[in-house]
Amino acid sequence: MPQEHISLFELNQNIKEQIKDAFPGSYWVVAEISDIRTVRSGHCYLELIEKEEESDQIKAKARGTIWAFTYRMLKPYFETTTKQSLSAGLKVLLKVSVEFQELYGYSLNIKDIDPTFTLGDIARRKLEIIKQLEEEGVIDMNKETELATVPQKLAIISSPTAAGYEDFINQLENNSNGYKIYHKLFPAIMQGAEAEESIINALDRIYQYEQVFDAVIIIRGGGSSADLMCFDSYMLAMNIAQFPLPVLTGIGHERDESVVDMVAHTRLKTPTAVAEFIIERINHYELYLIDLKDHFIALTQQLISDERHRIDLAAYRFQPLVSKALSNQKQYQIEAAQRLQFASRNYFDKQNTFYTHVKESMRYLTKKQLRTATQKNDFLSTQLKLELNSFFKNQKQKIKLLDRTVELSDPQKVLQRGYSLSFVQDKLVKSLSGINIGDTLQTRTKDGEIISRVEKISTKK
């Protein structure tokens, strides 16, 4: 038998009645909008969440509905008061009634929104971010980076289709002074939930070319307050504050400055204001150079004039001194010429006398040396003849003695005297160390040759 049961519709209807009885009125509820969409009929559907304060984890979730007739009144009121559009990420205070439909389940019917709560929450979050940046000591770091005196190489973060970007480029490239300013666009999403990550990624790409650029320009063409909420992001502000290049902002909004504006090196109102700032900075340096050039030219001309006057005055004073010096020099040269003439004549007279004396002395000494040399040569000639005769006589006697020695040393003469010579393989045996047992011994005498074999070798002891 089937057990007792009810239908799903009956169950949901029962739940609806229970919820209606348990939550009969309206309640003010704080929640964060995680998703919002408006359909063609004009109704607005939201997804509401609540997060853990420490972990940021979602701990509650509910669907919400603002019916078209209510939404048409709440939306302009909220946006006019807060200068923000209803969008994901906002924390809101809602007046809701709890509803349960058999077909759609649990939801919250939103009847009112307190804009002052959202304003307070936005301001509170912004102050908390500013305080955190101050405590971490980074809020003024980018302001301390040095902006180039002539910033001509710019890295631009913007949407390539943004009107503000086009205005900025037009202002740079068509400046009246004709300055050449190099720029490179690093495209990024400049509004919405993805803007924060997109801009940080663009900064990371620029960091790879840090040495190339003079500054980073962040610009966009204005927008609603909600569109610009990403510029109150802690992570984006932290990245800009610690970036090694100066960052200039021209976000283009009328409201209080964003956190990004606060940490940037220079905050300007609009993209065209940033362009004007760059051009004015370059123009200021050009005017400085022109002023420096004019000052240098004036100073140089004054120095030349003063020096010319000093030279003219010196020449006027110098002329009498030169005339007197020339006169003294001329008289000195005349006297010196006279002294030189007298000294030269006296010198040549002494030299003539000296050379005459030397000539006579050389003639006498030459004759004396020739006589002495002739006598010495005669003596040496006689002495040489005597010594040569004695030398040749001694040499003849030595030759005869050597001939006799050679004759007596002739092996044939030795054999004639009764001696013999022994050979082994045609080599004369001079010692027993030169033969071995078994060698064939050739012994020569005066009248023949004896062939023998060595059987024994004995030495004298």
Number of C-alpha atoms within 10 A of each C-alpha: 3 4 4 5 8 7 8 11 12 12 13 18 16 13 17 19 14 13 15 15 10 10 13 12 10 15 14 15 13 16 19 19 20 16 15 16 13 14 9 7 8 15 16 20 18 22 19 21 20 18 14 10 8 6 7 9 11 11 9 11 15 13 15 23 20 22 16 16 10 16 19 14 11 19 17 15 15 20 16 11 14 19 16 21 17 19 18 18 16 19 22 23 17 22 17 21 19 19 18 19 13 15 10 9 12 18 18 21 20 25 18 18 19 16 21 14 16 20 18 14 15 18 12 12 14 17 14 13 19 20 13 15 19 12 10 10 11 18 23 16 18 25 20 13 17 13 17 15 12 17 16 17 17 18 24 26 26 24 21 16 11 14 13 22 23 18 17 22 17 13 18 22 15 11 15 9 10 10 14 12 17 13 18 13 16 20 16 22 18 25 21 15 15 12 20 22 15 18 25 19 15 19 22 14 12 22 15 9 10 16 10 12 20 19 23 27 23 26 26 28 22 21 13 15 16 19 17 21 20 24 21 22 18 20 16 21 27 22 18 27 27 18 20 18 25 24 26 28 25 25 28 19 17 12 9 7 15 19 23 28 23 19 27 27 24 18 20 20 17 22 28 23 18 24 22 17 15 20 22 14 16 20 15 14 13 13 12 12 12 12 12 12 12 12 12 12 12 12 12 12 12 12 12 12 12 12 12 12 12 12 13 12 11 11 13 11 11 12 11 11 12 12 11 11 12 12 12 11 12 12 12 12 12 11 12 12 12 12 11 12 12 11 12 12 11 11 11 11 11 11 12 11 10 11 11 11 11 11 10 10 11 12 10 10 10 11 11 11 10 11 10 11 12 11 10 11 11 10 11 11 10 10 11 11 11 10 10 11 10 11 11 11 10 11 11 11 10 12 11 10 12 12 11 11 11 9 13 12 11 11 14 15 13 16 15 13 11 9 13 17 16 17 17 15 10 9 10 13 17 11 7 10 8 11 16 15 10 11 13 16 19 19 17 17 17 16 7 8 13 11 11 12 12 12 10 8 10 6 5 3 3
